[in-house]
Amino acid sequence: MGFSRRSVLAAGACAGLASATLSTRLAYASGTYTGDTLVVVSLRGGFDGLSAIAPIGDPHYYKARPDIGIPKSQVIAGDGTFGLHPALAPLLPQWQAGKMAAVHAVGQPDPTRSHFAAMDAMENAAPGTSIRTGWLDRMLGLTGATGPLAGVSLGRAMPARILAGPSADISMSAVDDITLAGDGKRPLAAALRAMYADAPPHLAASAVAADRALSATGKVKAAAYSPANGAVYPGTDLAAALRDVARLIKAKTGLVTAAVDCGDWDMHQGLGTAVKGQRMHDNLTELSQALAAFVTDLGAEMKNVTVLTISEFGRRVQENASHGTDHGHGNAMLLLGGGVRGGKVYTDWPSLAPGALIAGDLAATTDYRSVIGEVLQKRCGLGALDTVFPGVKPSSFGLAAAR
């Protein structure tokens, strides 16, 4: 009754299912989900929110970062207090249209500078409890969505803790890569269906889930896909994953949530200045170009989509001798979508004055879960948040419009 994605594969229950791992729900809920498709982009490695959303109005920022601080003259969409890194320029039209926002000084309630501990805690999102599932899995369970593609993890990363649990989800490197290996030479899919046709539900669940997933993705693969509205995706792993997310949304597959990884943010050295060729600049360029292409591709359908970024922790305020930053605490989140009240930075800013820092780090004045909680309630139609985020209340920023 407790199959996990990895244990199913290890046991050979879905032998030959390439590029996909599956978890199943044995008791299927009813109902149709009518909320936003929630796209969660995990910025792995510790995103430097102080570079992406520079606090240009805080004089302590430039004192702590004399070499890598973003000059006021270089930020875009500056309001005297904050400004966007110039590499986010591909997303500037969304910001100016009020469809993109940022939340600053966010973080976890129990800070840690360990990547593994912080990522695990961020994706479990239930500290101090015995809950071991991922918060996206719990969110899926509340929606009642039962389609084989309701929850999808896309890209090269293995299924993350964020989707761990009983709700049905699938992880794939790409839509076109999911297949039952050898099925073209032998009728393996038909054999799988026949083998479990009369099996008890708890034994047949994995095979049924695999069959449903193969059927659903097969229909998507059969239809040739070309991005719409002149969208051009760059040749990056993130862009390829977001292209497939857009493809699933437009194919009306019942996608409720998609998890996408975007790594390489652990910049202890060479984070650099805000010019092309520097690590932070180039990474932000890839991120913004991929997201901009995604928005363009979806066009009017973005009114029913919310994209948000999360990262396990931020970076220290003080730059180091290698023109980088070490593991920190407070961070920034980006939000994008038709229901986002954008064009501004939401924050309870604590200041970067030495006395306001937490062990040298930006203080986290807003729990990242409360930001997501506001989106879950206003855009995804969830009620009380205790099941997803125990003990957490949604933020009162008003950053999302109710559907």
N, C-alpha and C positions, 0 to 999 in steps of 0.2 A: 504493500500500500504506500510505500514511501520511496518510490523511485526518484533518484536525482538524475540530472542530465548525464553526469559522468558515470554513475553506476550502471545506467542502462547500457551505455556503450561498452563498459568494462565487462558486463555480463553477456554481451553479444546479442542482446535482445533486438538490436537494430543493426545487425552485422551488415557492413557494406554501405551504410548510409554516409556518403562522403560529405564533408564540409558542413555538417549539421549535427546539432545535439538537441535533445528534446526532453522536456519535462511534461508531465501530464496532470490533469485534474480528473479525478474519478467521479466526482459528483458534479454534474454540469448544471450551471445556473441558467436561468432564462432571461430574456430581455435583450434589448438592442441598445448599445452604447451610443449616445448622441453628443458627447462632449468633444473637446479638442483632441486631436492627435498630439500627444506629448512626446517631443524629441529631446532626449537628454544627451548632451555632448559632454563626456568626461575628459577634462583637460589633465591628463596624467602627468605626475611629476612635481606638482606644486606650481600653479599658475601665479605669475607676478602681477597681481591686480594693480599695484602701484605704478607699473609701467603702462598697462593697458588703459587704465582710467586714472590719469595722473592728477594728484591733488595740488594743482598749480597755485592755489590760494593759501596753502599751508607753507609758511617760510621754512619750517623744519625739514620739509621734503628735500629742498635743494642743499641744505646743510648736510643731510645724511647721504645724499647722492650727488656729489659735486660733478661727477663724470658721466653717470648714466641717467640722471634725472632728465625728464623730457622738458626742454625749454618751452616757456610759454609761447614763444613765437612759432613753435612747430606743432602744437596740438591742434586738433580740429574740433569743431563744435564746442569750443571753450566758452565757459560762462563766468570766468573769473575765479571760480572755486575748483572746478574740475575741467579736464579736457581729454579728448580721446587721442590715443596714440595715432600718429599719421598713417600707420600701416592699416588702420581700420577704415581707410577711405572708401573701399568698395561698399561698406555698409552705411556710409554717411547718408545716402538718400533715404534709407529706412529710419535712421535717427531723426532726420529733418521732417519726415512724414509722420513722426510720432508712433512708429511701429517697432522701435527698438529702445531699450532702456538698460541701465546698469544699476546694480545694488552694491554698495561699497561697505567695507568693514563687516563682512559676513564671516562666519566660521562655525566650527563645531563646539559643543558645550565642554568637551573634554579634550583640550588641545594636546597634540603629540607631534613630534617632528619625525616620527618614523613613517616612511611611505606606506609600509604594509599595514601597520596598525591603523593609520589614518584612513587609508582607502577602505579597509574592512569596516571601520566604524561609520564612514560616510555612506557606504552602500547598505549596511544593515540599518543604520539610522534609528536605532532603538537602544541607546546606552542605558545601562542600569537595569535592563530587563533580561528575561530569559529568552526573548525572541531571537531566532536565528535566521529568519528569512530576510530577503532583500526588500527594500521599501517599494520598488516598482512591482515586485510580485504581489505585495499586499495591496497596492493600488489596483492592479489588475483584478484581484479577487473581489474588490468592492464594486467594480464596474459591471460585473456579471458577464463580461465578454468571454465567449467560448470558442471563437473562431481559431483555426489553426495558425493564423498569422496575427493574432491580437497583440502579442508581445514578441518583439523581434530584436535581437542583438546583431548588428551588422558590422562587418569589418574583419580584420585579421585576428583581433584579440579573442581569446577564449571567453566563454560565458562568464560574466562577472557576478560577484556576490549580489549585485543590485537586483537581479532577476531570480535569485535562488528561492525555491519554495514550490508549493503545489500548483500554482497557476500555470496554465499552458503557455509555453513560450518556445521559441526556436532561435538558435544561433547559427548564423551562416556567414561565410566569408563574402559571398555575393549571391544575388538571386540566381544568376545563371550557373552557379557552381553546385547548387544542391541537386543531388541525384542519388539514386540507388545504384551503387557501383555494379556493373555487370548486367543491369536489367535489359540492356539492348540485345544481349546475346542469349539471355535466359529470362523466362518470365518470373523474375524474382518478386516483383510487386504483387502479381496475381497469386503467387505461392504464399506470400506473407498474409494476404487477405484470407486465403482458404485455410491456412494453418490455424488462424485465431478466430475464425468465423463463429465457432461454438464455444469458445473459451470463456471462463468467468470474466466479468468486467475487470477485476483487479489484475488479471493476467494478460488480458488483451489490450489494456489501456495504452501501453507503449507502442504496440504495433498499429493500433487504430490512429494514434496521434501521428505516427510516421507516415501512414498512408494518407491521412488528411493533409498533412503538410506538403507531401509530394504532389498531391492532386492540385492543391491551391497554387503552389509555386509553378507547377507545370502550365497552368492557364496563363500566368503572368509571363512566363518565358516564351510562350507561343506567340505572344503579341510583340512585334518589334517595337522597340522604344527609342524615341528621339525626344530630347529635351524641348520644351515649348518656349515660346516667347523670345527666341533668340538666346536662350541661356547657354553659356559655354562653361562647362565644368573643367577646372584645371586638372592636370594629371597627377593627383595626389590620392593617397589612400582615403583620406577624409572625404574628399570630393566624390570618390567612387561610392563610398558608403551612403552619403547623403543623396546621391543620384538614385540609388536603389530605394531609399526611403521615399523619395518623391514618386518613384515608379509604383511602389506599393500603395501609396495614398491615392494616386490617380486611377489605379486599377480597382479601387473600391474593394479592397481585400479585407476590410474590417480591422485595419491596423489601429490599435489604441495607443500603443507606446513603442518607441524605438530607442534603443541604447546604442550610442556610437562613441567609440574611443578616439581620442586625438592626443597622442603622446609627445614626449620630448620637451617638457617644460621645466625640467630640473636643471636650471642654468646657474650652477655654482661659478662658472667662469664664462666669459665671453657673451654675457647677456647684451652688452654693448649699447651704443647710442642709437638714436632713432633714424638710422639710415640703412639703405639696402646693403645687404651683405652681413649685417649684424644679426645674431641669433634671434633675439626677441622680435626685431622688425620682420625678419623673414618668416618666422612662425606665425606671427599675427597676420601677415599678408596671406599665407596659405589658408588660415582659418577664415578670414574675412572674405576671400575670394570664393571659397567653397560655400559658405553660408549665403553669399550674395547670389551665386548661381542657383542654389536651392530655392531661394525666394522668387527669383525670376522665373524659374521653371514652373513652380506651382501657381504663380499668378494669383488669380482671385481665390484659389483654394487655400491661400495662407490665412484667410479669415477664420478657418477652423483648425489652425495649427499653432502650437506654441513651442518654441525652441528655448531651452535654457542650458547654461553651462554650469558645471560644478567642478571643483578640484579639491584634493584632499587637504591642502593647506596653502597659505600664501608664502611670501618670501619675507626675509628680515628687512627692516627699514634701511639699515645701514648697508651701503655697498661694500664689497670686500676688495681685496687688493688685486683680484683677477677680473675686475670689471663685471662681476656677477653678484648674486645674492644667495644667501644660504636659507635653509628651511625656516619658515616663520609661522605666522598664525593668521591674522585677519587678511581677508582677500576680497575679490570682486566677482560678481556673477553678471553674465550678460543674458538678456531676455529679448526675444524676437518673435513677433507674430501679430496677427490681426487683432487680437484682444489685448495687446500690451499698450498701456498708456505711457508712451515713450517720449524720447527727446529730452530726457533728464536723468540725473543720477539720484537714486533714492538712498538715503543713509542717515544714520544717527552718528555723525562724524565725531570721533573721540580726540582728534588732534594727533600730530606726530611729535609733539613736545616730549622730551625724554621722560618726564614724570608721568605722561599718559600712556606710555608703552608698557606692554606686558613682556617682561624679560627681553626687551629689545625689539619686540614685535608690535605691529599694528593690533590694537585691541579689537576683538570681534564683538561688536555691540548688537549684532543681529544674527540669530540662529538661522543658518542656511535653510533648515527645514521649514521655518515659518514663511520664508519667501516662496518655497515650492508649495507650501500649504495654501497660500492665498491663490495660487494658480489652480491647484487641485479643486478648491471649492468654487471659484468663480468661472473657470474655463472647462473643468472636467466634470463638474456636477456632483462632486463628492460632498457629503455632509460633514459630520464630525470627523476629526482627523486622528482620533486616538488609535484606530486600527493601523493606520499608516505610520504616524509619528506620535507615539505614546507621550501624552503630557504636553504636547506642543500646540500652541494657538497660532492661527495664521497671522501674518504680518498685517499691520493696519496702514501700510503705505498707500494703498489704493493704486497699486501698479498694474492691476489687470481689471478690465471691464467685465461685468457679469454678462454671461451669454443671454 
